[in-house]
Amino acid sequence: MSAPSAPVTVPSSPTLLPAAPSPSRRRAVDWRIRFVALSLIWGFSFLLIKVGTDGYAPFQVTFGRMLFGTAVLAVAITVRRERLPHSVRTWGHLFVAAFLLNALPFSLFAYAELTIPSTLAGICNATSPLWGMALSLVALSEDRPTRRRVAGLGLGFIGVLTVLGAWQGFSGLDFGGTAMALLASLSYPVGWIYVRRTLAGTGFSTLALTGSQLFVATLQLAVVTPLFTSVPHRFPLIPTLCVIALGALGTGLALLVQYGLVEEIGPTTAQMVTYFIPVIATAAGVAVLGEQLNWNTPVGALVVLAGAALTQSRTRSSAKPARFSGRRPFSRS
């Protein structure tokens, strides 16, 4: 199946996104309010992961996240009477997408936050557009490099080195946790490129495909979790509430909000939420969890975001948006 001709972009969620705005459809809540709410929900997700791992094993946090997120989307699919995929081939592709976009990165972030601050995890997450840019140049022949985008890639790399404190020998940095967080951010664009090549034009709605994807990821975690963890002997209140919120709000409800934003204002504006997530994650980690913040962390984060923004920029000749039907995935999260 041939891939769409539009250059790859990096949405903020690890799922499939519609790309056809519907400006005539009025919403009860202004899109700016929903945009801010989505930024806050996803920005606080790294704090929720951190607190969740205080009471549960990382795989348990991820399984709970997937379970409650899938439940929210299942309700939405039922209410809207969406048609689910029935092809074995489609479910096979969804299995791979679920692993690359949900089970793997969510688990890696949970394990990473055992040893690194939630602020660093949020900033590592912001490197996804940089990974996406680099991979798309190799994997997508239609994604031509430009000076601006290559410059953005280099600038983002400098920002990552600044965050990690390269000039001081990365002292005080947990390499294992940081590597897992960066690998998680790399997993997203790998998954998006796979989805773009395999699930475009399947004839099913984005909600149906994403709900199915989360369901498959939940099954994957249901198999893996008992192999590496034991059944919890207690259910501490605060970590439990954090896991529920991470799934129901940070995964399920957030995706529904994002769908509405993409339909109303288009994917280009909606994906700008990506650049607010590390800012909010950093503020939440410092204010709520009391995490230490050195000067290089916010400065490096700003450089990373500037580089990511450049990699997603378009020249005037390529700025015309591609036309997708609402039933095709848009290639975060």
C-alpha positions in Angstrom: 0.0 0.0 0.0 1.5 3.3 -1.0 1.9 6.0 1.6 0.2 9.4 1.3 2.2 12.1 -0.4 2.2 14.6 2.5 5.4 15.1 4.5 5.5 13.3 7.7 4.5 15.4 10.8 4.6 14.6 14.4 1.3 14.8 16.3 1.4 14.8 20.1 -0.4 11.6 20.7 0.7 8.0 20.0 -2.3 7.2 17.9 -3.9 7.7 14.5 -5.1 11.2 13.8 -7.8 12.4 11.4 -6.7 15.3 9.2 -9.9 16.8 7.8 -11.0 19.9 9.7 -14.8 20.5 9.9 -15.1 24.3 10.5 -18.8 24.2 10.2 -19.2 22.0 13.2 -19.7 24.1 16.3 -18.5 23.0 19.7 -19.9 23.7 23.1 -16.5 24.7 24.5 -14.2 27.0 22.6 -11.2 25.2 21.0 -8.7 27.4 22.8 -10.0 26.1 26.2 -9.8 22.5 25.0 -6.3 23.1 23.6 -5.2 24.4 27.0 -6.9 21.5 28.8 -5.2 19.0 26.5 -1.8 20.6 27.1 -2.3 20.3 30.8 -3.6 16.7 30.7 -0.6 15.5 28.7 1.9 17.7 30.5 0.8 16.3 33.9 1.0 12.7 32.5 4.6 12.4 33.4 3.9 13.4 37.0 1.1 10.8 37.1 3.5 8.2 35.9 6.1 9.1 38.5 3.6 8.9 41.4 2.0 5.8 39.9 5.4 4.0 40.1 5.6 4.8 43.8 2.9 2.2 44.4 3.0 -0.1 41.4 5.5 -1.8 39.1 6.1 0.0 35.8 4.3 -2.7 33.8 1.3 -2.5 36.2 1.1 1.3 35.7 1.2 0.9 31.9 -1.4 -1.9 32.0 -3.7 0.2 34.1 -3.2 3.2 31.8 -4.1 1.1 28.8 -7.1 -0.5 30.5 -8.8 2.7 31.6 -7.9 4.5 28.3 -9.4 1.7 26.3 -12.6 1.7 28.4 -13.1 5.4 27.7 -12.7 4.9 23.9 -14.9 1.8 24.0 -17.7 3.9 25.4 -17.2 6.5 22.7 -17.1 3.8 20.0 -20.3 2.3 21.3 -22.1 5.6 21.6 -21.1 6.6 18.0 -21.7 3.1 16.7 -18.4 3.0 14.9 -17.6 -0.1 12.8 -14.6 -2.0 14.0 -12.0 -3.6 11.7 -12.7 -7.2 10.7 -9.8 -8.1 8.5 -7.1 -10.3 10.0 -4.5 -8.3 8.0 -5.7 -5.0 9.6 -5.6 -6.5 13.1 -2.1 -7.7 12.4 -1.0 -4.2 11.5 -2.8 -2.9 14.6 -0.8 -5.4 16.7 2.5 -3.9 15.5 1.2 -0.3 15.9 0.0 -1.1 19.4 3.4 -2.3 20.4 5.3 0.6 18.8 3.0 3.4 19.8 1.6 2.3 23.1 2.9 -0.8 24.9 6.6 -0.2 24.3 6.9 3.6 24.8 4.5 3.7 27.7 6.4 0.9 29.5 9.8 2.5 28.8 8.7 5.9 30.2 7.3 4.1 33.3 10.6 2.3 33.8 12.6 5.4 33.0 10.9 7.4 35.7 12.1 5.0 38.4 15.5 6.6 38.1 15.0 10.0 36.3 12.9 13.0 37.2 9.5 13.4 35.4 10.8 16.8 34.1 13.6 15.0 32.1 11.1 12.4 30.9 8.8 15.1 29.6 11.7 16.8 27.8 12.9 13.5 26.3 9.4 13.0 25.0 9.7 16.3 23.1 12.5 14.9 21.0 10.0 12.7 19.0 9.7 15.3 16.2 13.5 15.2 15.8 13.6 11.4 15.6 10.6 11.6 13.2 12.5 14.1 10.9 15.6 11.9 10.8 13.7 8.7 10.2 11.4 10.2 7.5 14.4 11.2 5.5 15.4 7.6 5.3 12.1 5.8 5.3 9.9 8.1 3.3 11.2 9.0 -0.2 8.7 11.8 -0.6 9.9 13.6 2.5 12.6 15.8 1.0 15.1 17.5 3.4 15.3 21.3 3.4 18.0 23.5 4.9 15.5 24.7 7.5 14.5 21.2 8.6 18.1 20.0 8.6 19.0 23.0 10.7 16.2 22.2 13.1 17.5 18.7 13.5 21.0 20.0 14.3 19.6 22.6 16.7 17.5 19.9 18.5 20.5 17.7 18.9 22.3 20.7 20.6 19.3 21.1 22.8 19.4 17.5 23.9 23.1 17.8 24.8 22.4 20.9 26.7 19.6 19.2 28.8 21.9 16.3 29.5 24.8 18.5 30.5 27.3 17.2 28.0 30.0 19.8 28.8 30.3 18.5 32.3 30.6 14.9 31.3 26.9 14.0 31.9 27.6 14.0 35.7 24.7 13.0 37.9 22.8 11.6 34.9 21.2 8.1 35.1 22.1 6.7 31.7 19.7 3.8 31.8 16.7 5.8 32.6 17.6 8.5 30.1 18.2 6.0 27.4 14.8 4.4 28.0 13.1 7.7 27.8 14.8 8.6 24.5 14.1 5.1 23.1 10.5 5.6 24.0 10.4 8.9 22.1 12.1 7.2 19.1 9.4 4.4 19.2 6.7 6.9 18.3 7.9 8.0 14.9 8.9 4.4 14.0 5.3 3.5 14.8 3.9 6.5 12.8 5.8 5.6 9.7 4.7 2.0 10.0 1.1 3.1 10.4 1.4 5.5 7.5 2.6 2.7 5.2 0.1 0.0 6.4 -3.1 1.5 7.7 -3.8 4.4 5.5 -7.1 4.1 3.6 -8.4 1.0 5.4 -12.0 2.5 5.3 -12.4 2.6 9.1 -12.8 5.7 11.2 -9.8 7.0 13.2 -11.7 6.4 16.5 -12.4 2.8 15.6 -8.7 2.2 14.6 -7.3 3.9 17.6 -9.7 2.2 20.0 -8.8 -1.1 18.5 -5.1 -0.3 18.7 -5.4 0.5 22.5 -7.4 -2.7 23.0 -4.6 -4.7 21.4 -2.0 -2.9 23.5 -4.0 -3.7 26.6 -4.0 -7.4 25.7 -0.2 -7.3 25.1 0.3 -5.8 28.6 -2.1 -8.3 30.1 0.1 -11.1 28.9 3.5 -9.4 29.7 2.7 -7.9 33.1 2.1 -11.2 35.1 5.4 -12.5 33.7 7.5 -9.7 35.2 5.4 -8.6 38.2 3.5 -10.2 41.1 -0.1 -9.4 42.0 -0.2 -6.3 44.1 -0.9 -7.0 47.8 -2.3 -3.5 48.4 -3.7 -0.7 46.4 -2.4 2.6 47.7 -4.9 5.4 47.2 -2.8 8.2 45.6 -0.9 6.0 43.1 -4.1 4.2 42.2 -5.9 7.4 41.5 -2.9 8.5 39.4 -3.0 5.4 37.3 -6.8 5.8 36.7 -6.3 9.4 35.8 -3.4 8.6 33.5 -5.6 6.1 31.6 -9.1 7.7 31.7 -7.9 11.3 31.3 -4.4 11.2 29.9 -5.1 8.5 27.3 -8.8 8.1 26.7 -10.4 11.5 27.2 -7.3 13.3 25.8 -7.6 11.5 22.5 -11.2 12.4 22.2 -10.4 16.0 22.8 -7.6 15.9 20.3 -9.9 14.4 17.7 -12.3 17.3 18.1 -9.4 19.8 17.8 -8.1 18.2 14.6 -11.6 18.2 13.1 -12.2 21.8 14.0 -8.9 23.6 13.5 -6.8 21.1 11.5 -3.8 19.0 12.4 -1.2 21.7 12.0 -2.6 23.9 14.7 -3.7 21.0 16.9 -0.3 19.4 17.0 1.2 22.5 18.5 0.1 21.1 21.8 3.3 19.0 21.5 5.4 22.1 22.3 3.6 22.9 25.5 3.9 19.4 27.0 7.5 19.6 28.2 7.0 23.1 29.7 4.0 21.9 31.7 5.8 18.6 32.7 8.7 20.6 33.9 6.5 23.0 35.9 4.5 20.2 37.4 7.6 18.2 38.4 9.2 21.2 40.1 6.1 22.6 41.8 4.4 19.4 42.9 7.1 16.8 43.2 9.9 19.3 44.2 12.3 18.0 41.5 15.5 19.9 41.2 15.9 22.1 38.1 19.2 23.3 36.9 19.6 26.1 34.4 20.5 23.8 31.5 17.2 21.9 31.7 14.8 24.7 30.7 17.4 26.3 28.4 18.0 23.0 26.6 14.3 22.2 26.5 13.6 25.5 24.7 16.4 24.7 22.2 14.9 21.2 21.6 11.4 22.7 21.0 12.9 25.3 18.6 14.6 22.6 16.7 11.5 20.4 16.6 9.4 23.4 15.4 11.9 23.9 12.5 11.8 20.2 11.5 8.0 20.5 11.2 8.0 23.8 9.3 7.2 24.0 5.6 8.3 26.3 2.9 5.6 28.3 1.1 5.6 25.9 -1.8 5.0 22.9 0.5 2.8 24.6 3.0 -0.4 23.6 1.3 -2.0 21.0 3.5 -2.6 17.5 2.1 -6.2 16.4 1.7 -7.0 13.3 3.7 -10.4 11.8 4.3 -11.5 11.6 8.0 -11.0 7.8 7.7 -7.3 7.9 7.1 -4.6 8.1 9.7 -2.5 11.2 9.9 1.1 10.6 10.5 3.3 12.1 17.7 2.2 11.8 21.6 
